[in-house]
Amino acid sequence: MASATPRPTWRKEFLIFFGSLKLAIGLLLAIAAAATIGTVLPQDEGPGMIAKADFAAWVKQLLMLIQAYDVYHAFWFDFLLAMLFVNLATCTYLRFPATWRRYAMVLPPMPSVTSAQEVVSVAAPPSPVALDMLRKRGYVVSELPNGAFFAEKNKFVRLNPTFIHISLFLIIAGGIVGGLTGLKNSFPIQVGQTVSSATVVDESYLKGKLHGAPRPFDLRLDAFRMDFRPNGQVKQYYSEVTVTPKEGVPYQQTLWVNEPLVVDGMYFYQSFWGVGGLTYTVDGQPADLALTQAKIGGYMSKPFKAGDQEYMFFLRSANEPCLIVSTKTFNPVSELVPGQVKALAGHQVGIKEYRFFSGLETKRDPGIPLVYLGCGILIFGLCMVPFSHREVWVRPGDEGWLLAGRTHKGRVMLRQEMEAIAGRWPA
């Protein structure tokens, strides 16, 4: 009676499961599905976005359960990345030793003629001139004990899968680190206003479970200015800020779109701008009013008095006149532009100037250097793709000398090269 096949050890079962291609494909499909959710649904509006959406009740419950409003910081997404990392590590552990042994092997065993992918006859035994011709084509030529020769080209290509795996390790590790320790925030800041790094961190709408904080510092907006195009559209806007570290010397810096401010790993981007207030006059007496963003769009002030009547300012945009709205009828009764004064209810009402605010987006992601390094290695690995590893043996055959070659890809090109070499083989 034949003996039963021994059951694989737990270690072998672990390696088979976590190093399988099926697991990798399943994880990639799951991550792609998560990325689709993160692309379709806004990721910076919080749970309220799902509550306001026009979905069925059970769909809302499901989206809330999977944290669809913040997919890339959800526990299950980090778990998928960690599983893919383990899968790649196991796959590399299983395959790299054999790859390295083959790469480190100077003279591999000479295969039989029948096992070679391509075989071409040459006119004469190898000579120094013929071997030099191989070297000029990029081959490294070595003599074998039986008088034959071994020529190898693009040996480094054998390590290409390892470079790809390392790059993916780093990219996934960067994603995991960023998801667990990163944070993101977006806030307006008025000229003269100061915010602390602690406030920026505490009020961040996206925070990893293990998020850290930079060294304490204060950020003050000293000035905000804009450049305009001839047609009146905004060309560029700038924020001049002063950074005051808790332990250090204050310094000033100007940031604009595509030129962020970096403080201890925290990036401040010039993201948006708006009108935060205005200075108006009633019968020549100046006063300040703050403007807040209205749900219908634009900016609205609190009521102000002109005599016994109350009005509000409503500004659709900085390029349009400011409307004066009656608090009784909520209808516009007049409109003004900065520098203009008009009669209103027996009084002279004017607008001196608008006060603009700067909108800053902050981001702290310690995983970015790992992602950049991984992308660099990935590009290096992709640059190897056009090359093919080629092995050619110059060996005796039954009826003369032969070129017997093999390659991992580009077999037609190997055949063409071998025929070109044979055509110029010295007799």
C-alpha positions as CSV (number, residue, x, y, z in Angstrom):
1,M,0.0,0.0,0.0
2,A,1.4,3.4,-1.1
3,S,2.2,5.7,1.8
4,A,0.1,8.9,2.1
5,T,1.6,12.1,0.9
6,P,3.0,14.0,3.9
7,R,1.0,17.1,4.8
8,P,3.0,20.3,4.3
9,T,4.3,22.0,7.3
10,W,2.7,25.2,8.6
11,R,5.7,27.2,7.4
12,K,5.3,25.8,3.9
13,E,1.6,26.4,3.9
14,F,2.2,30.0,5.0
15,L,4.7,30.6,2.2
16,I,2.4,29.0,-0.4
17,F,-0.6,31.1,0.6
18,F,1.1,34.5,1.1
19,G,3.4,34.1,-1.9
20,S,0.6,33.1,-4.3
21,L,-0.2,35.0,-7.5
22,K,-3.9,34.5,-6.8
23,L,-3.6,36.4,-3.5
24,A,-1.7,39.3,-5.2
25,I,-4.4,39.6,-7.9
26,G,-7.2,39.6,-5.3
27,L,-5.5,42.2,-3.2
28,L,-4.8,44.4,-6.3
29,L,-8.5,44.2,-7.3
30,A,-9.6,45.1,-3.8
31,I,-7.2,48.1,-3.7
32,A,-8.4,49.2,-7.2
33,A,-12.0,49.0,-5.9
34,A,-11.1,51.1,-2.9
35,A,-9.4,53.6,-5.2
36,T,-12.5,53.8,-7.3
37,I,-14.6,54.7,-4.2
38,G,-12.0,57.3,-3.2
39,T,-12.2,58.8,-6.7
40,V,-16.0,58.9,-7.0
41,L,-16.7,60.1,-3.5
42,P,-15.1,63.3,-2.1
43,Q,-12.5,62.5,0.5
44,D,-12.2,65.8,2.3
45,E,-15.8,66.6,3.4
46,G,-16.2,64.1,6.3
47,P,-19.2,61.8,7.1
48,G,-21.6,64.7,6.5
49,M,-21.0,64.2,2.7
50,I,-22.6,60.8,2.8
51,A,-25.5,61.9,5.1
52,K,-26.4,64.6,2.6
53,A,-26.0,62.4,-0.5
54,D,-29.1,61.1,-2.4
55,F,-28.5,57.4,-1.6
56,A,-30.7,54.7,-0.2
57,A,-30.6,54.2,3.6
58,W,-28.8,50.9,3.4
59,V,-26.2,52.3,0.9
60,K,-25.5,55.1,3.4
61,Q,-25.1,52.6,6.2
62,L,-22.7,50.6,4.1
63,L,-20.6,53.6,3.1
64,M,-20.4,54.8,6.6
65,L,-19.4,51.3,7.8
66,I,-16.5,51.1,5.3
67,Q,-15.6,54.8,6.0
68,A,-16.0,55.7,2.4
69,Y,-15.6,59.4,3.1
70,D,-12.0,58.7,4.1
71,V,-11.1,55.5,2.3
72,Y,-7.3,56.0,2.3
73,H,-7.2,56.2,6.1
74,A,-9.6,53.4,6.8
75,F,-8.4,50.4,8.8
76,W,-9.3,48.0,6.1
77,F,-7.4,49.9,3.4
78,D,-4.3,49.9,5.5
79,F,-4.9,46.1,6.0
80,L,-5.0,45.6,2.3
81,L,-1.8,47.5,1.8
82,A,-0.1,45.5,4.6
83,M,-1.3,42.2,3.1
84,L,0.1,43.2,-0.3
85,F,3.4,44.1,1.3
86,V,3.5,40.6,3.0
87,N,2.6,39.0,-0.3
88,L,5.4,40.8,-2.2
89,A,7.9,40.0,0.6
90,T,7.0,36.3,0.6
91,C,7.2,36.1,-3.2
92,T,10.6,37.8,-3.1
93,Y,11.8,35.5,-0.3
94,L,10.8,32.4,-2.4
95,R,12.3,33.6,-5.7
96,F,15.2,35.9,-5.0
97,P,17.7,33.2,-3.7
98,A,17.4,31.3,-7.0
99,T,17.6,34.5,-9.0
100,W,20.7,35.6,-7.2
101,R,22.4,32.2,-7.6
102,R,21.8,32.3,-11.3
103,Y,23.0,35.9,-11.5
104,A,26.2,35.2,-9.5
105,M,26.9,32.1,-11.6
106,V,29.8,32.9,-14.0
107,L,29.6,29.9,-16.2
108,P,26.2,28.2,-16.3
109,P,26.0,24.5,-17.4
110,M,26.0,24.2,-21.2
111,P,22.6,22.9,-22.4
112,S,22.2,20.3,-25.1
113,V,21.7,21.5,-28.7
114,T,18.1,20.3,-28.7
115,S,17.3,22.4,-25.6
116,A,18.6,25.6,-27.1
117,Q,16.0,28.0,-28.3
118,E,18.0,29.0,-31.4
119,V,20.8,27.2,-33.3
120,V,22.8,28.7,-36.1
121,S,25.8,27.1,-37.9
122,V,29.0,29.0,-38.3
123,A,31.7,28.6,-41.0
124,A,34.7,27.9,-38.8
125,P,35.9,27.3,-35.2
126,P,36.0,30.4,-33.0
127,S,38.9,32.6,-33.5
128,P,40.1,35.7,-31.6
129,V,38.6,37.9,-34.4
130,A,35.2,36.1,-34.0
131,L,35.2,36.4,-30.2
132,D,36.1,40.1,-30.5
133,M,33.0,40.5,-32.8
134,L,30.9,39.1,-30.0
135,R,32.4,41.5,-27.5
136,K,31.7,44.5,-29.7
137,R,28.1,43.5,-29.6
138,G,28.1,43.8,-25.8
139,Y,28.7,40.1,-24.9
140,V,31.0,39.0,-22.1
141,V,32.9,36.0,-23.4
142,S,34.3,33.2,-21.3
143,E,36.1,30.0,-22.3
144,L,34.7,26.7,-21.2
145,P,36.9,23.7,-20.2
146,N,35.9,21.7,-23.4
147,G,37.2,24.3,-25.8
148,A,33.8,25.9,-26.3
149,F,32.9,29.5,-25.4
150,F,30.1,31.1,-23.5
151,A,28.9,34.6,-24.3
152,E,26.4,36.5,-22.2
153,K,24.7,39.9,-22.7
154,N,22.6,42.1,-20.5
155,K,23.0,39.9,-17.4
156,F,21.7,42.7,-15.2
157,V,18.2,42.2,-16.6
158,R,17.9,39.1,-14.4
159,L,17.6,41.3,-11.4
160,N,14.8,43.4,-12.9
161,P,12.0,41.6,-11.0
162,T,13.8,42.3,-7.8
163,F,14.0,46.0,-8.5
164,I,10.3,46.1,-9.3
165,H,9.5,44.3,-6.0
166,I,11.7,46.6,-4.0
167,S,10.1,49.6,-5.6
168,L,6.6,48.3,-4.8
169,F,7.8,47.5,-1.2
170,L,8.8,51.2,-0.8
171,I,5.6,52.6,-2.4
172,I,3.3,50.4,-0.3
173,A,5.4,51.1,2.8
174,G,5.1,54.9,2.1
175,G,1.3,54.5,1.7
176,I,1.0,52.7,5.0
177,V,3.2,55.2,6.8
178,G,1.3,58.1,5.3
179,G,-2.0,56.6,6.1
180,L,-1.1,56.0,9.7
181,T,0.9,59.1,10.5
182,G,-0.1,61.8,8.0
183,L,-2.6,64.6,8.3
184,K,-4.3,67.1,6.1
185,N,-6.0,70.5,6.8
186,S,-7.4,73.5,4.9
187,F,-8.2,76.8,6.5
188,P,-8.5,80.5,5.8
189,I,-6.3,83.0,7.5
190,Q,-6.7,86.8,7.7
191,V,-4.0,89.3,7.4
192,G,-2.5,89.8,10.9
193,Q,-3.9,86.5,12.2
194,T,-1.7,83.9,13.8
195,V,-2.3,80.2,13.9
196,S,-0.2,77.6,15.9
197,S,1.0,74.3,14.6
198,A,-1.0,72.6,17.4
199,T,-4.2,74.2,16.1
200,V,-3.5,73.1,12.6
201,V,-3.0,69.5,13.7
202,D,-6.0,69.5,16.1
203,E,-8.4,70.8,13.4
204,S,-7.1,68.6,10.5
205,Y,-10.0,66.9,8.8
206,L,-7.8,63.9,7.8
207,K,-5.5,62.4,10.5
208,G,-3.8,59.0,10.6
209,K,-4.3,56.9,13.7
210,L,-0.6,57.4,14.6
211,H,-0.3,60.9,13.4
212,G,2.6,62.9,14.8
213,A,3.0,66.6,15.3
214,P,5.8,68.9,14.2
215,R,7.9,70.9,16.6
216,P,5.7,73.8,18.0
217,F,5.7,77.0,15.9
218,D,3.4,79.9,15.1
219,L,2.4,81.1,11.6
220,R,1.3,84.7,11.0
221,L,0.0,86.1,7.7
222,D,1.7,89.5,7.2
223,A,0.3,90.3,3.8
224,F,-1.8,88.9,1.0
225,R,-1.6,90.2,-2.6
226,M,-2.8,89.2,-6.1
227,D,-1.6,89.7,-9.6
228,F,-4.3,90.2,-12.3
229,R,-4.4,89.6,-16.0
230,P,-5.5,92.3,-18.4
231,N,-9.0,90.8,-18.5
232,G,-9.4,91.1,-14.7
233,Q,-8.8,87.4,-13.9
234,V,-6.5,86.5,-11.1
235,K,-3.1,85.5,-12.4
236,Q,-1.3,84.6,-9.2
237,Y,-1.8,85.2,-5.5
238,Y,0.8,85.4,-2.7
239,S,1.0,85.1,1.0
240,E,3.7,86.7,3.0
241,V,4.1,84.9,6.3
242,T,6.3,84.9,9.4
243,V,7.2,81.6,11.0
244,T,8.1,81.8,14.7
245,P,9.5,78.5,16.1
246,K,9.1,77.9,19.8
247,E,12.9,77.4,19.9
248,G,14.5,79.4,17.2
249,V,14.6,82.6,15.3
250,P,11.5,83.9,13.4
251,Y,11.8,84.1,9.7
252,Q,9.7,85.3,6.8
253,Q,8.8,83.6,3.6
254,T,6.5,84.2,0.6
255,L,4.4,81.3,-0.7
256,W,2.3,81.1,-3.9
257,V,0.7,78.5,-6.0
258,N,3.2,75.7,-6.7
259,E,5.7,77.2,-4.2
260,P,4.8,75.8,-0.7
261,L,6.2,76.7,2.7
262,V,7.8,73.7,4.5
263,V,8.1,73.8,8.3
264,D,9.5,70.6,10.0
265,G,7.9,68.3,7.4
266,M,4.6,70.1,7.3
267,Y,3.8,71.6,3.9
268,F,1.7,74.8,3.5
269,Y,0.2,75.3,0.0
270,Q,-1.4,78.4,-1.4
271,S,-4.7,76.8,-2.2
272,F,-7.5,79.4,-2.4
273,W,-8.5,83.0,-1.5
274,G,-11.6,85.0,-0.7
275,V,-13.0,88.2,0.7
276,G,-13.0,88.0,4.5
277,G,-14.3,91.5,5.3
278,L,-14.6,95.1,4.2
279,T,-14.3,98.6,5.5
280,Y,-17.4,100.7,4.9
281,T,-18.4,104.2,5.9
282,V,-21.8,105.7,7.0
283,D,-21.7,109.5,6.7
284,G,-17.9,109.4,6.6
285,Q,-17.5,107.3,9.8
286,P,-15.5,104.1,8.9
287,A,-16.2,100.7,10.4
288,D,-15.2,97.1,9.7
289,L,-17.4,94.2,8.9
290,A,-16.5,90.5,8.5
291,L,-17.8,88.6,5.6
292,T,-18.7,84.9,5.8
293,Q,-19.4,82.5,2.9
294,A,-23.1,82.1,2.2
295,K,-24.7,78.8,1.4
296,I,-26.0,80.3,-1.9
297,G,-22.5,81.3,-2.8
298,G,-20.6,84.5,-2.4
299,Y,-20.0,86.4,0.9
300,M,-22.5,88.0,3.3
301,S,-22.0,90.4,6.2
302,K,-23.8,90.8,9.5
303,P,-26.4,93.6,9.6
304,F,-25.3,97.2,9.8
305,K,-27.3,100.4,10.5
306,A,-27.8,103.4,8.3
307,G,-30.1,105.6,10.4
308,D,-33.0,103.5,11.7
309,Q,-32.7,100.9,8.9
310,E,-30.6,97.7,8.9
311,Y,-28.9,96.4,5.8
312,M,-26.4,93.7,4.9
313,F,-23.6,93.6,2.3
314,F,-23.6,90.7,-0.2
315,L,-20.7,90.2,-2.5
316,R,-20.9,87.5,-5.2
317,S,-17.3,87.9,-6.2
318,A,-14.5,90.4,-5.9
319,N,-14.9,91.4,-9.5
320,E,-18.6,92.3,-9.1
321,P,-20.3,95.2,-7.3
322,C,-21.3,94.6,-3.7
323,L,-25.0,94.6,-3.1
324,I,-26.7,96.3,-0.2
325,V,-29.6,94.1,0.9
326,S,-32.5,95.2,3.2
327,T,-32.9,93.0,6.2
328,K,-36.7,93.6,6.0
329,T,-37.3,92.5,2.4
330,F,-34.0,90.7,1.7
331,N,-34.0,92.5,-1.7
332,P,-31.1,94.5,-3.0
333,V,-31.6,98.3,-2.7
334,S,-28.3,99.5,-4.0
335,E,-24.8,98.4,-5.1
336,L,-21.3,99.7,-4.5
337,V,-17.7,99.2,-5.5
338,P,-14.7,100.2,-3.4
339,G,-14.2,103.9,-3.4
340,Q,-17.8,104.7,-4.2
341,V,-20.4,106.4,-1.9
342,K,-24.1,106.5,-2.4
343,A,-27.1,107.9,-0.7
344,L,-29.1,105.4,1.3
345,A,-32.1,106.2,3.6
346,G,-30.9,109.7,3.9
347,H,-27.3,108.8,4.7
348,Q,-24.1,108.5,2.7
349,V,-22.9,104.9,2.6
350,G,-19.7,103.8,0.9
351,I,-17.1,101.1,0.7
352,K,-13.4,101.9,1.2
353,E,-11.8,98.5,0.6
354,Y,-12.1,94.8,0.8
355,R,-10.0,92.7,3.1
356,F,-8.9,89.5,1.4
357,F,-8.0,86.3,3.2
358,S,-5.6,83.6,2.2
359,G,-6.6,80.0,2.0
360,L,-3.8,77.6,3.0
361,E,-3.9,73.8,2.6
362,T,-1.6,71.9,4.9
363,K,-0.2,68.4,4.5
364,R,2.1,66.3,6.5
365,D,3.0,62.9,5.1
366,P,6.2,61.2,6.4
367,G,5.6,58.4,3.8
368,I,6.3,60.6,0.8
369,P,10.1,60.1,0.8
370,L,9.5,56.3,0.7
371,V,7.1,56.7,-2.2
372,Y,9.5,59.0,-4.2
373,L,12.3,56.5,-3.6
374,G,10.1,53.6,-4.7
375,C,9.0,55.5,-7.8
376,G,12.7,56.2,-8.7
377,I,13.6,52.6,-8.4
378,L,10.5,51.6,-10.4
379,I,11.5,53.9,-13.2
380,F,15.0,52.4,-13.1
381,G,13.4,48.9,-13.3
382,L,11.2,50.0,-16.2
383,C,14.2,51.2,-18.1
384,M,15.5,47.6,-18.1
385,V,12.3,46.4,-19.8
386,P,13.5,46.9,-23.4
387,F,16.6,44.8,-22.8
388,S,16.7,41.1,-22.9
389,H,19.2,38.7,-21.2
390,R,20.9,36.6,-23.9
391,E,23.1,33.6,-23.6
392,V,25.1,32.2,-26.6
393,W,27.3,29.1,-26.6
394,V,29.9,28.7,-29.3
395,R,30.2,25.0,-29.4
396,P,31.0,22.0,-31.7
397,G,28.1,20.2,-33.3
398,D,27.8,17.0,-35.2
399,E,28.7,18.6,-38.5
400,G,30.7,21.7,-37.5
401,W,30.6,24.6,-35.1
402,L,27.3,26.1,-33.9
403,L,25.9,29.1,-32.1
404,A,23.3,27.9,-29.6
405,G,21.4,30.6,-27.8
406,R,18.5,31.3,-25.5
407,T,16.8,34.3,-24.0
408,H,14.0,35.1,-21.6
409,K,12.2,37.3,-24.2
410,G,12.7,38.6,-27.7
411,R,13.5,35.3,-29.3
412,V,13.0,36.6,-32.8
413,M,15.6,39.4,-32.1
414,L,18.0,36.8,-30.7
415,R,17.7,34.8,-33.9
416,Q,18.3,37.8,-36.1
417,E,21.4,38.8,-34.1
418,M,22.8,35.2,-34.2
419,E,22.3,35.1,-38.0
420,A,24.0,38.5,-38.3
421,I,26.9,37.2,-36.3
422,A,27.1,34.0,-38.3
423,G,27.0,36.0,-41.6
424,R,30.2,37.8,-40.6
425,W,31.9,34.9,-38.9
426,P,35.5,34.7,-40.2
427,A,36.3,31.5,-42.1
